[in-house]
């Protein structure tokens, strides 16, 4: 059983009415110490395997494609994919294809 979570969000809210009814993807207590990053990895870019021992990580792909090494597994991600990586799970990132991989990272202390 993998220690990470992978989800494809097939339909994101786009109208004001849908935005009022959207599902919030959040874990209890996640706002304390929360950090947010917007990242663009160019074609061929690699982030080596690392481990966040003190923080959980959410990675949401906005555009492009990437390959994530997650706890020894290889997962391809593209637009609207969400990956939750708990503290202590090793992960690495690499772009896939000839375009930028654009994603956001939310990171919060493990609690």
C-alpha positions as CSV (number, residue, x, y, z in Angstrom):
1,X,0.0,0.0,0.0
2,X,1.6,3.3,-1.1
3,X,2.2,6.0,1.6
4,X,1.4,8.8,-0.9
5,X,-1.9,9.8,-2.4
6,X,-2.5,10.5,-6.1
7,X,-5.7,12.0,-7.5
8,X,-6.8,13.3,-10.9
9,X,-9.3,16.2,-10.5
10,X,-11.2,15.8,-13.8
11,X,-13.5,18.8,-13.5
12,X,-12.4,22.0,-11.8
13,X,-15.0,24.7,-10.9
14,X,-15.2,27.4,-13.5
15,X,-18.3,29.5,-12.8
16,X,-19.1,31.6,-9.8
17,X,-21.9,29.2,-8.8
18,X,-19.5,26.2,-9.0
19,X,-16.8,28.0,-7.1
20,X,-19.3,28.5,-4.2
21,X,-19.9,24.7,-4.1
22,X,-16.4,23.3,-4.7
23,X,-14.7,20.8,-2.5
24,X,-11.8,22.1,-0.4
25,X,-8.8,19.8,-0.4
26,X,-7.4,20.3,3.0
27,X,-6.2,18.4,6.0
28,X,-7.3,19.4,9.6
29,X,-4.8,21.8,11.1
30,X,-3.0,22.4,7.8
31,X,-2.9,26.2,7.8
32,X,-0.4,26.5,10.7
33,X,3.1,26.9,9.2
34,X,1.7,26.5,5.6
35,X,4.0,27.4,2.7
36,X,3.0,27.9,-0.9
37,X,5.3,27.7,-4.0
38,X,4.6,28.2,-7.7
39,X,7.2,26.2,-9.7
40,X,8.2,26.0,-13.4
41,X,10.6,23.2,-14.4
42,X,12.0,23.5,-17.9
43,X,12.3,20.6,-20.3
44,X,14.8,18.1,-19.0
45,X,14.9,19.5,-15.5
46,X,15.4,17.1,-12.6
47,X,15.0,17.5,-8.8
48,X,16.8,14.7,-7.1
49,X,15.3,12.3,-4.5
50,X,14.8,14.0,-1.2
51,X,12.8,13.5,2.0
52,X,10.9,16.1,4.0
53,X,11.1,14.7,7.5
54,X,9.2,17.5,9.2
55,X,6.6,18.4,6.6
56,X,3.9,17.0,4.4
57,X,3.7,18.1,0.8
58,X,0.8,18.6,-1.7
59,X,1.8,19.0,-5.4
60,X,-0.8,20.2,-7.9
61,X,0.1,20.2,-11.6
62,X,-1.3,23.2,-13.5
63,X,0.3,22.5,-16.9
64,X,2.8,20.3,-18.6
65,X,3.8,16.8,-17.5
66,X,6.2,15.3,-15.1
67,X,7.4,12.1,-13.5
68,X,7.4,11.8,-9.8
69,X,9.5,9.1,-8.0
70,X,7.4,8.4,-5.0
71,X,8.6,6.0,-2.3
72,X,10.2,3.9,-5.1
73,X,7.2,4.1,-7.5
74,X,7.2,6.1,-10.8
75,X,4.0,8.2,-11.3
76,X,3.4,10.3,-14.4
77,X,1.4,13.5,-13.7
78,X,-0.2,16.2,-15.8
79,X,-2.7,19.0,-15.5
80,X,-5.2,18.6,-12.6
81,X,-3.2,15.9,-10.9
82,X,-2.8,16.2,-7.1
83,X,-0.2,14.2,-5.1
84,X,0.0,14.2,-1.3
85,X,3.4,13.2,0.1
86,X,3.4,12.6,3.8
87,X,6.5,13.5,5.9
88,X,9.2,10.9,5.6
89,X,8.3,9.7,2.1
90,X,11.2,10.0,-0.4
91,X,10.3,11.8,-3.7
92,X,12.0,13.2,-6.8
93,X,10.7,15.2,-9.8
94,X,11.6,15.2,-13.5
95,X,9.9,17.0,-16.4
96,X,8.4,14.8,-19.2
97,X,8.2,15.9,-22.8
98,X,9.5,19.1,-24.4
99,X,7.5,21.7,-22.4
100,X,7.6,23.3,-19.0
101,X,6.1,21.5,-16.1
102,X,4.1,24.0,-14.0
103,X,2.9,23.1,-10.5
104,X,2.2,24.5,-7.1
105,X,3.5,23.1,-3.8
106,X,1.8,23.4,-0.5
107,X,3.9,22.4,2.5
108,X,2.9,22.2,6.1
109,X,4.5,20.8,9.2
110,X,3.6,17.2,10.0
111,X,1.1,17.1,12.8
